[in-house]
């Protein structure tokens, strides 16, 4: 047990551990589709992630006009391991007390969340020998077990009633249906592995509390886009900068200023989410990126044409805001586009007539969609959201005395937004 058990929680005690109503038991965030650090569910409206000081300070200094397009920053908690009676290790959050928790920026470079060797296998043999490196993809991640006796608990306390299926590199459906996005479990296992390897000497960790931006959506469809033509921060080593530049050159980051980092989209015809990961996104051509965007907007029955205008309006508004942010750079940040898979007319029909949720779409459903004969009332404009996330490498003039000062807005990011807007406008015109 860790030393933080004497701390009191008060309002933090919604999800309690077995040892009393003092801490919040963190759970993997089942809708994480990209990134490398594990997002944890704190409560229905809040998620948390390992704190990096630069990102925390950036959230605290956001200009007011950007707050519409970023998750609400809710503060900091201390997180530690606690064992349960079954020998499993849980992550538990407590109110943050100054100077007690470990900041990620205090770790040596080899222990940072982005360390190069963090894609190791997640379990060790009794001799401590590391297993071979994972291959890109998630086939092994989703089924992998952690074999130590006192291992991190990986069964999820909260899960979706809608199954997830990962599309592999050959665009074929995996046979396994699971109750969380496979990427979220992958990140969760790796995060626990890193923290456990440090837990002998470092008992407490600082986590950021952030708004859960999908909590308004019943069936959140999420597209995670890595934005900009440059991904490395000003403080990156030459080796890391070279790696990041190569990734950009070999992907649509160079040609479009944007690449797919992850995706989940609800399919009305089968009743499950289709998922893609960052390895899929890195290999896309420009045409492949267009196809991925089309797939994200398609629910298995119809292209969600009703999404074009609200998403485009959000993207144009964000572009206007960022063009006014002189000296800001958002290196390695991502953009989330979110909509509800339950909003479409087809979705309401399937919900009313669940027998239509078949592998082969019912022809009567298609006919009703085509001729508009549905008796359902007209749907309001669908709710969509666009949010910028991940600011661990962001900077602006005067921020933390950063030595490098950039002129003008982040045109690499703006270029990515322009590409995204242009592709969506073309898609809208082609499918009128």
N, C-alpha and C positions, 0 to 999 in steps of 0.2 A: 504494500500500500504506500501511497505517496504522502508527503508531509502536508499536503493541502487539505486533509480531511478535517482540520479544525476550523476551516473557514466557513462562514455562514453564507447562505445564498439568498434568502428572501424571495424576491420575485423570480429568481432563476430556477426555482424548484419545480417547474411543471413536470418534467420527466425525471424522476428520481432514480438513484441507484438503489441497490438492495440495502445499502448501509444507512439509508435515511434520506429525508427530503432536503439534501444539502447541495446536490449538484445536478446538472443536466446531462443525461446520457446521450451522447452524440451518435447519430446514425448516418450511414452513407446517404448522400443526396442522390436519389435514384434517377434524376433527370440530367445528370452531368454528361454532356456529349463530347467535351473536348478538354483541353488544358492538361496540366501535368500534376498539379497539387490537388489533393482530394478535397472536394467540397463536402462539408458535413451538414446534415440537417440539425438545426438547433430547436426550432419549433416550426409551426406551419408557415409563418411569415418570414423566417430568418434562417440563413445559412451562415456557416463560418468556414474559414480557410486559414492555413498557417500564415502568420503575420510576417510580412517583409516591411521593414520600417519605411522604405521609400514609398511603397504603395499606400501605407497608412497615412503618411504625411500628404500624399497627393490627394487622397480622398478628403482630408481635412482642409485642403486649400483650393478645392474645385471652385471655379467661377460659377456664380448662380445660374447662368444660362445653360451650363453643362449638366446640371443636376437632374434635369428631365431625362437625360440620356445615359445616366449611370445608376447603379443600385444605390439606395440610401445607405449611408454609412452609419452603423448603430453602436460602434464602440469596440471594446476589446474584452476578451475573457482569457482566463488561464485554463489550460487544458493539461490533464495528466492521465496516466494509466491507473486503472484500478482493477484488481482481480476479483472474480466472483467465485462462488462455491464450486463451480464446475471446472475451475482452473483456466478459464478464459480471461483475456484481457480486454477491458472496455476503455473507451475514451470518454472522459467526463469533464464537463466545463464548469468552472467556478468563477465568481466575480474576480476581476483582475485586481491584484494588489501590487503597487509599484515595487520594482526591483526584485520581484520573486520569480517572474517568468523569463524564459530564455527567448531572446529575439533572434529571428533567422539571420539578421545582418551580423550578429555576433559569432555565427558559426564560421569556421574556416571554409574556404571555397569548396573543398571536397564534400562538405556536409550540406551545402545549399540544395534546395529542392531541385534545381536544374542541373545538378552534377551529371557528368557524362555517363557514369556507370550506374545511374539509378534505374536502368532498364534490365537489371539483373533478375534472375529468377528469385522468387520471393521467399523461398524456404531453403534452409541449409541442412546438410546432413549432420550426423552426430559429431563428426570431426570438424565441422565448421567450414568445410570446403564449399565454395560457391558453385552452383550449377551453371550450365552454359547459358549464354545470352539468349534472350527471347528473339524470335523472328518477328518482324513487323506484322501486326494483326492481333486478333483477340481469341483465336480458336483455343489456345492453351490457357489464356488468362481466365476465361469464364468457367472452366472446369477444374482449374488447378486447386489442389488442397494444400493447406499449410500444415506441415507435418510435425512440428515440435509439440511437446506435451502441453506446454503453456503458451499457446499461440494466440494471435489476435483473433477475436471473434469476427467472422465474416458473414455469418447468416444475418440477414437484414431484419430489423425489428419492424420496419415499415416497408411496404412494397406496393407496387401498382397492381391493380386488378387486371390491367391490360398487359399481355405478354410482350416482350421485346424479342426481336430477332435481328442478329447481325448479318449484314450482307458481306460475304467474303470477297477476296480480290478478284474472283472469277464471276462476280455478280450473281452468285447462286445463294439461295437462302440456306443458312445453317439449320440443322435439324432441331437444335435446342431452342426452346422457348423459355425465357427466364423473366423474372418479375422486376428487373431493373436494367437500365442501360448497361451493357457490358463494360463500357469505358469507365463508368462510375466505380464499379467493383475493382477494376484494374488499378485505378488511381488510389483507391482506398487501401488496397493491399500494399502497394508500394509506399504510401505514406506511413502506414503502420510499421512496415519493415524498417524504414529510415529512423522513425522515432524510437522504435524498440532498440535499435543498435546503439542509440545514444542514451538510453534510459538509465544506465547504471550510474552515470554521474549527473545527468540533467533530468530532473524530475518534472519540471513545469515548462510549458510552451505557451507562447502568446498566439491567439487566433483572432482574426478580424471577424466582427459580426457585420453581416451585410444583408440587405433586403433579398428575400427569395423572389426573384422577378417572375417566376412562373406560377406563383401561388394563386393568381386570379384565374388560371386556365384549368379547365376540367381535364382535357386531353392535350397537354402542351406539346406542340410541334416546334422543335428548336433547331435552328441553323446557327452554327458557330463558325464565324469567318475570321481568319487572321488577316488583319488590314495593314496596308502600306507596302511600299516597295523595299523597305529596309526593316529588319527584325532585331538586330543587335543594338544594345544600349551603348551609350557613350563610354561606359566603364568596362565594356567587354574586352577580354584579352584578344590578342591577334588571332589565336587559334579559334576561339569561339566566334569571333566576327567572321572569319573565313568560312566556318561551318554554316553559319546563318546565311551568308551571302550565297553560298552554293545552293542551299535549299530554295532561296528566292529565285535564283537563276534557273533552276530546274523545275520550277512550278509556275503557276499563274500569278504568283506574287510579282514577278518581273514584268509580265506582259499586261496584267490587269490591275495590279496593285491590291489583289485580294485572292485568297485561296480558302478552300473548304477545310475546316479543322474538325468538324464533327457534325452529325445530323441525326435527328430522330423525327419521323413523320408517321402519323397514324394512318392506317389503311382501313377504310370502311369495308372493303370487300372481304377482308380476312379477320378484322378485329384485333390486329396487333400493330406494334410500332416496327418500322424498318429503321435500322441504324447503320450509319457509316462512321468511320473513324478518320484520324488525321493522315494515316498512311494512304488511304484511298484518295484523299484530297491532294496530297503532294504529287500524285501521278497524273493528275488531270491536265488535258490540253484545254485550250480556250473553249473548244466545242464541248469537251467533257464537262467543263465548269457550267456551261449553259444547260447541259443535260441534267447535271446534279441539281441546279436551281429549279428546273422543271419538275424533277422528281420530288423535291421538297414541297412544291406547290400542288402536287397531285395526290389525291387521297385514295387512289386505287380504283375510283369510279369516274372521277372527273377532275379536270384542272380547276383549281380554286381561283377563277377569274375575279371573284369578288375581293380577292386580297391585293390585287395590283395597286389600286388607288390608295388605300390606307398605308400600305408599306412604302410606296413611292413618296407619299406625303411626308412620312417620318424620315426617310432617307434624305429628301431635299431639305427638310428643316434642320437635320443634323449637319448637313454639308454647309448650310448658311452659318450655323453656330461656329463650326470649326474654322471656317475661313476668317472669322474675326479673332481667333485666338493666336495672336502673334507670339512667336518663340516657342510655342508648345510642340512637343514631339511625343508621339504615343507608340514608341517602338515596342513591338511584340505584343501589343494589345489586341483584343478580339472584339468583334461586334456580334451580338446575339440578335437574331430576328425570331420572334415568337408569335405564334397564332394558335387558336384553339381548334383541334381537329373535330370538335363537336358542333362547330358553328354553321356548317354548310347546310343547304337544303337537303342534300343527299344524307347528311348526318342525322337530320331530324327524322327523315323517312325511315332510316335504318333503326333509329332508336325507338320509333313507334312500332315498327314491324321487324323485330329482331331476327325473324326467320330469314331475312334477306342477307344476313351476314354469312355468306357462303364463299367457298373458294372460287366458284364461278358466279359472276354477278347476275342476279335475277333480271331477266329481260324486261319485266314490267317496271322495275325500278328505273332502268335506263330510259324506257319510253316516257315515263312520267317526267323525268328530268329534261328530256329533249323537247316535249311538247308543252311543258309547263302546266300539266294537268293536275299537279299536286294540290290537294286541298289545304295544305299547310299555309298559314298566313305568311306574308312577306317577311323576310328576315331583316333585322337591322344591320347596319354596316358592321362587319366583323371586327372584333377587338384584336388589335395587333400591338406589338411592342418592339422597340428597337433600343438596345442598351449596349453601351461600351463597358468592357470589363478588362481586368488584368493590367494594372499600371505599375508593375514592379520595375519597369525600365523607362518610365515616362519622365519628362523634364520640362522646365520652362525657365525663362530668365529670372534669376534670383532664387530659384528653388534649391534649398539646402546648399547654397554656395557652389552649385555645379560649375566647374571651370569652363565647360563648353556652352556657349550661348548661340542659339540658332535664330536666324532672321525669318520673319514672315510665318505664315501658317504651315502646318504639316502637309505639304503638297503630295507626299507619297500616300498619305491616308485619304486626302481629298480625291486623288486620282482613283483610288480603290472605290470610293463612293460613286464617283462619276461612272466608272465601268459598270458597277452594280445597277445604277439607275438606267444606264443605256441598255443593258441586257434585258432588264425587266420591261422597259418601254417597248423594245422590239418584240419581246414575247407577248406582251399585251396586244400589240398591233397584229401579230401573226395569228392570234387566237380569238379575235373578235367575232 
